[in-house]
């Protein structure tokens, strides 16, 4: 991952200046490292993202924040201080420092009433709100004097800039001889020499400059030819002129991005803000996906383990209750042989009614034989009642296990970065009481639900060109089966195996060919718990014969008039998406 460097910050701040002044309408914090500032310009409303994440610290124009409640005090403190103000300036505090000063005032030419300093410095990144008296009002990270003697950051302290860097400041007027002598003073890889000798040179920028100059970044400074030094110096000068003239070329590369252009760029962008939003948006989405995936996965494993233990306990009690008839038989034998009992006996041996085999029955020596028989009758009745009570409880546990296994299967087959589908699973588990979460997606209102034309499910093409839809989670399974399925479609599911609902979409008057049905069955087998099997039984029927029992959990259905076809998950070849 490529961190935001000084050149990128200069380019972003230059572009953001075109949107100023802008009235601040809202401050929203999505997580403990990110806030969004809602800005209203003369033309439109936009969102400015400010992040002090240790790996992805940045600032840029962003998409609207996620629809989660804001439960953080930092954003509330900022809003309380800057409410009614406008953002009038966004600039670096100095040319070679990665500290951005967001200045707020009532009007563009009025005195500045608040500063939001955004320090983009890797693991030391921070966001600090300062008032007009240069006093710290609040900070994303409070730093005590015990944590740092050099620069504590506490509410009420005077704000001071981070300690100045010790590297040399790049200069357009620096000659080739002086510049090359400085870089070649210590024999080392040229990339390392660039990064350690000059401010504002990140590893990504250094590699870009060396790519321009056609020099290997691992080449030692002592092995560079005069022509190499000349080419690299020309590239160095072009970079400095780019910074001075504020002329940038945002482009995506094979391993990151550049804002100064490169001959082998994979994709160009209209603005640096758009490039940074896209690049870090994908990274943070994958990070959030992985974090949520681990949370959901752990919750499912924990609940499945508890349910397995519960089911085993019920099974053991059922086995015990199966012995109830033997207990009753022992009680009958005691009542039939009252005369054979001797006072104080610990046991008695009596021939069985049917087999005439001797049966040893334990006795309580403090009770007579009738009292022992009554105790056995009482135990028999208790175990009989227990069997009647435990059987439905065990069935309910097995049904719950089947449901969670279906969720677990759906989660395990989600693609990395499919955050929306995973959030739907999180919402489902939270609603069912399996997962505690105060940051659940808000349900869409009816107007937005009607405006949603398609379901975000897997979509494939059958050999004859029919669409095959596969649910990614239980929410999509229910939508696919009970909302989007038509009377002409075929519904498929792995037989008695947790898996996704599958629809083979057919037009009126069309009939599914054998190859189309087999393709859909293969997908139903592939997106099931039996993916690694060679052959999987798959049922198919009309959607009108699929029902959801009253009170059933999401994705759980019953069906009738089904037929069985054998799906072959190993034969699934990635089909063309619709």
N, C-alpha and C positions, 0 to 999 in steps of 0.2 A: 504494500500500500504506500502511496506517495503522499507525504504530508504537505500541507500548504506552506509555501515558502514566501520570501519577501517579494519576489517578482509577481507572483500571483496576487498577493495582497495589494500591491500598487495598482495592478490592472483592475481588480475588483473595486477598490475605492474610487478609481477614476470613473468607472461606469456608474457607480452608485450616485456620484455627484449629479448625474443627469436627472435623477428623480427628486432632487431636493429643491426647495424645502418641502417637507411632507408632515402633515399633522399626525401625531401619534394617537391611534384610536383604541389600541388594545395591546396588552402584554400577556403572552401565554407561554407557560413552561411545559414542555412535553415530557421531559425527563430531567434527571439531576445534572445533565450537562448541556441542555439546549433550551433556549428561549426563542420565541417568535415575536417580532414587533410588527403590528398591523399599521401600515402607513397609508395615509390618504393623500394622494397628489392631486393636481388639478385635473388629471385625465382619468385616473383609475386608483383602485386599492391594490396594494401589494403587500407581501409578507417578507420581512427581512429575518433570516435565520442567523442566530448568533450561537456558536457552539464553542465550549472550552473543553471538549473531550480530549483526553490525553493522546489519542491517536488520530482523531479526525477534527481537531480544532479548526474553525473556519468561520467566515461570514459571507453571506451571499443572498441574493433574491431566491425565494423558495416557493414551492407549492404550499397551499394552506396546510396548517398543522392537522394531525389526526384528531378525530372527534372524541377525545378522552377528557374527563374532568381535570382541571388544573388544581392539584393539591399541594403545590409548593409555595413556600413563603417568599422565596427570592423574587419571583415575578410580581407578587403582590406588593412587596416593598418598592420595587422599581416603579410600578404603576402609581402607587401612592405619592411618590416623589415627582414624577414627570407628567402626571395627569394634567391635561389642558395645554401641554407644550407641543412644540413642533421640532422635528429633527432638522437642523439647519446646516449641519456640516458633518462630513465623514472623511477623516484624514489620518494618515500616520503621524504620530507625535514627532517623528524625525525621519529623515530620508532612509536610514538604514536600521531602523528599529521595527520589530514586528509587534507594535502596539498601536491599536486603532482607537482614535478618539471620536466618539459619537457625541456631538454637542446638541443640547436641547435649549430652546429659548421660546418666548411667546411669539416673537416675530423674527424674520430673518436678520434684521439689523439691531435687534435688542441685545442686551447683555445676556451672556450665557448663564443659565440657572442650574444646569446639571450636565455632568459628563459621564458617559458610560465607556470606561476603558476596557477594551477587549485585547487581552494579551495572548497572542498565538505563539506559544513557546513550548510545544510538546507536552510532556507530563507536568510542566509548571504553568500551563495555560490557565487563565482565570478571566472573570468578568467582574469589574468593580465599579460601583456607582458612587460618584463623588459630587458633592454640592458646590455651589459657587464659591464657598470659602475654602475649597480644596480639602474638605474633610470627607473621609470615607463614610458613606451612609450605609452601605451593605456590600457584601462580596459573595460571589459564588463559593469561594473557598476562603474561610477565615484562617489566617496563619498566625499562631501565637509566637511570642518571643522565644519560647522553648523550642519551637519547631525551626525557627530561623532567626538568628541574631542579626543577620545582614538586613533583612527586609520583612519585618512582621506586617501583617495586614489585618487590622482589627477595626471594628466600627468606632468612629470618633477620631482615629488617627489621621494624620495628614498623609495625603497620597504622594508617594514618591515613585518615580519611574524605576524599572528594573535596572540593576547595575549595567553600566555600559560594556559592550563587547570589546575584546582586546584585539580582534583582527583588524587588518588594514581596510580602509575605506576605498572601494574602487573609484577610479578617477579617469575621465576621458583624456586628460592631459598627460597621464603617465606614459612615458616612452616605452617602446618595445624592449629596450635593453634593461631598463630598471625593472620592468614587469617580469621579464623572463628570468633575470637574476634572482629576484625574490622567490619565484616559484621553484627554481632549480637549486636553491641553496642547500637543501637537504635532499639527497637522492631518495625518491619514493614514487609510488604511482601518481601520475599526473592528476587523476581525479581527486585523490586525497590531498594533494598539494593545493589545488584550487579551493577546496572546501575549508582547509585549515588556515589558509593565508589571508583570505578576504571575507569581509562581511557580505551577507546577502546571497552567498553561493551555497545552494543546497546540493545534495547528491544528484537529485533529478535534473537540476539546472546544469550542473557540471557535465552530466552525461549528454544532455542536449547540445551543449557547446562543443563537446568533443565529437559528437556525431556530425555536426555541421562541418567541423574541421577535418573529418575523416581520420580520427585518431582513436586508437583503442584506449579505453579508460584505464586499463591495467598497465599501459606502457609506462616505463620508468622515465622520470624527468631527464636522467642522464643519457637516455637512448634516443631522445627526440632530435630530429634533424633540424637545421635552420629553417627549412621550408615548413616543417611541422609547427615550429614556434610562430612563424609568420602567419600561417593559416589560422592558428588558434587565437592569435592576437587580433586578427581581423574580425573573427567571430566575437571575441570579447568586446571589441569596440562597438559592434553592431548591437550587442545586448545592452550596453550602456546607453547608446543612442535611442534604443527602444524604450528604455525607462525614462529618458529625458523627454522624448517626444510623445510619450504615452500612445505608442502605436503597437498594438498587440495582435497576435494571430492565435486564437485559442484552437487547439487541435488535440485530438486523442491519439495516443501512440499505442504500440503493442503492449507496453508494460505500465502505462500511466497516461500522463498528459503533459502538454507544454502550452504556454501562452505566448511564446515568441516564434512559433512556426517551426516546422521541420519537413524536410523533403519526403520522408517516408511516413507521413501521418496517415492513420487509418480513417479518421473522420474529422471534419471541420465543423465548428460551431459558430453561430451568429454572434455570441457574446461569451465573455469569460464567466459571467454568472451562470449562464446556461450550462457551460461545460462543467463547472465545479458542482453545481446542483446535481447533474446527471452522474458524475463520477462518484461523489461521496454519498449520493442518495442510494446508489446500488450497494455500496459498501455497508452503510449503516442499516439498510434493509436486511442484508444477509446477516449482520451481527445481531439484529433484533430477532430475526427468524431463528438463529441458532440458540439464542438465550431463551426464547419462548418455547422452542422445540424441546430443549432440555427440561424446562419446567413442566411442560405437559407430559413428556415421556416419563419423568420421575413420578408425577402424580398417578399416572396410569399404572406403573409398575407397583407402586405402594398399595393402591386400592386392589389390584389383582392379587397381590400377595395376601392381603387381609381376607379377601373373599375366598381364596383357596383354603386358607386355614379354617375359615368358617364352614365351608363346605365339607372339609374333612371331619370337623367336629360333628356336624349333622349326620354324616355317613356313619360315624362310629356309634352315635346314639341310635340310628336306625338298625344297625347290626345288633345292638343290645335289645332293642324292642322286638326283633325277630325271634328272640328267645322267650317271648312271653308265653307261647303255647306250652313250652317245656315247663315253665314255672307253674302254669295251671295244672298240667299233668301231674307234677309233683304234689301239688295241693290235693288233687283228687285221690292220689295214692295214699296220702296220709289219712284222709277221711275214711278211706276204705279199710285201713289197717289200724284202727284206734286201739284195738286190743293187743297189738304187738308192741306197743310203745312201753318203754321202761323209763320211770322217772329219773331225771338227771342225765339222760342220754344226750350225747353230742351229735349223734347221727343215727340213721336207721337204714337198713337195706331191705328194699321191697321189690318183688318181681313186677315188671312192667305189664300193663293190661294186655298189650297186643303181642309183644315179642317174648314175654315171660323172662326176659333177661333181667338180672338183678340191677336195681337202680339205687345208688347211694345218695341219700338226701341229708343235708346238714340240718341240725336242729339247734334251737336255743335251749340250753338245759334249764333255764329259769322259767320256761313256759311249758305248758302241757302240749300234747300233740294237736289238739284242736286249735289252740292259740297259734301254733306254728303254721298250721294250714291256713288260718285266717290271714296271717301275715303274708303268706305266699299269694293268696287270692288278691290281697290289697296291692302287692307288688305287680301282679299280673295286670290289674286294671290300670295302674299308673303307667306301665310301659305300653299298654295298648293305646291309652290316650296320647302318650308321647309320640307314638308312631303316626297317629292321625294328624297331630299338630306339626310334626317335623317334616312330613312329606311335602306339603305346600311351601314351607320355608326353604327347603332344599331346592325345590323347583325354581323359586324366586331367585335364589342365589345363583343357580346355574344360568338363569336368564340374564342376570346382571353381569355375570362373567362373560357371557356371549356378547353382550352389548359392548363392554369395555374392550374385549378382544377385537371387535369390529372397529372401534375408534382407534385402537392401537395399530391395527393394520393400515387404516387410512393415513394415520400420521406418519408411519414408517415409509410410506410410498410417496409422500409429498416431496416435490422437488425443492432443492435449496433455493431460497429466495421467494417461495410462494407464500408470502406473509399473509395475504388476505385469507387464503384457505385455512391457514393455521390459526389465525385470529377467530375464524368462525368456529373452529374446534374448541378454542379456549372459551369462547362465549357459551357454547353448548355445554361444556363440562362445568362451567360456573353456574349456569342455570340449573343443572342437574345436581348441584351440590358437591361435585367432586373436586372442585378447584376454587380456591378463594382468590378473588381478584376485584380490585376497585377501579380497574382501568379496562373495562369491557367496552367493546364497540357499541355505540348508541344505535338502537334500531332505527332504520330509515322510516320516514313517514310514508303514508300511503301514496302520495303523489310521486315521490321518488321511486317507490317500489314499482309503480305502474310504468314509470319512464324507463325502467331497466329492461332492455329488450331481450337480452340473452343471459344465460347462466354461465358462470365462470367455471365450467367443468372441462374435463378432457374431451377433445373432439377429434374424431378420426374419420377416414373414408373407407368404406367397404370396397371389395373388388368391383362391384357393380356401380359404385359411386354413391351409395346411400351413406348418410351420416350415422356415426356411432357415438353416442354420448356416454361418458363414464363419470360418475360422481367422485369428487375429491374427498368428501367428508360426509357425515350424516346429514348435515343441513342441506347440502347439494343433492344427496340421495333422495330426501323427502321432496325437495323442489322438483327434481327430475321426474320422479315417479308420479306425484300427485298434482303437479301444476303444469308441467310442460309436455307430459306424455299424451299422445292422441290415441284414438281407438284403433288406428291403423298400425301403430308401432308394435314392436315386440319387446318385452321386458325380460331381462336375464339376470341371474345371480348364481354364484357358486352354491351348490346344494349343501345346506347345513354347515357351511364354512363361512366365517366372517369375510366380508369383501364388499366391493362397491356395487351399487345398482348400475345396470347398463341398459341403454335404450338403443335399439336398432330402429332408426327413424324411417318410416315408409310412407310414401305418398298414396293417396286414395287410388285404389285399383291396381296397385303394384303388389307383387309377391316376392318375398325374400328367396333368393336362390340359395342353394346349399352352401356355396362358398361364402355368401354374405353372413348366413347364420353361423357358420364355423368361425368366421373372423370375429364376430361379436362374442361368441363363446370363448374364443381364445383370450380376448381382452378381459372378459369376466373372470377367467381363471388367473390371468396375469395380475389383475388388481384384487387379488384375494390372498388369504393367509397361506394358500397352497401354491404360491407362485413358483416355488422350487420343484414342484412335482412334475412328472412327465404328462400325466393326464388327470384332469379334474372334472368331476361331474357338475354340470351346469344346467339349471332348470330354466325354461323359458315359457312364457305365457303372455296373454294379452294384458295390458295395464289395467283393464277393468276388472280383472280377477285378482288384483293385488290390493290388500286391505291393511289398514293400520288399526290394531286393536285399541280399544278405549284405554287411555292411560299409558300406552306404550311409549318407550323412549325413542328419541330421534333415530331414524334409520331402521327401526325394527318393524317388520311387516309379516303378514301371513299371506299365502297365495293358494290357489286351487286351479284345477284343469291344466296342470303343468306337464310338460314333457321334458325329457332329459337328453342332453347332448354332451359329448365329452369334449371339454376344452383342452387345448394344448398350449400352455403358457410359454413353452420353449419355442413355439413356432411364431410368436408375436414378433413381427418386424416393425420398427417404428414407422407407422403409417403417416401419410401427409396430413397435417392438421388442416382443419377447415378454414 
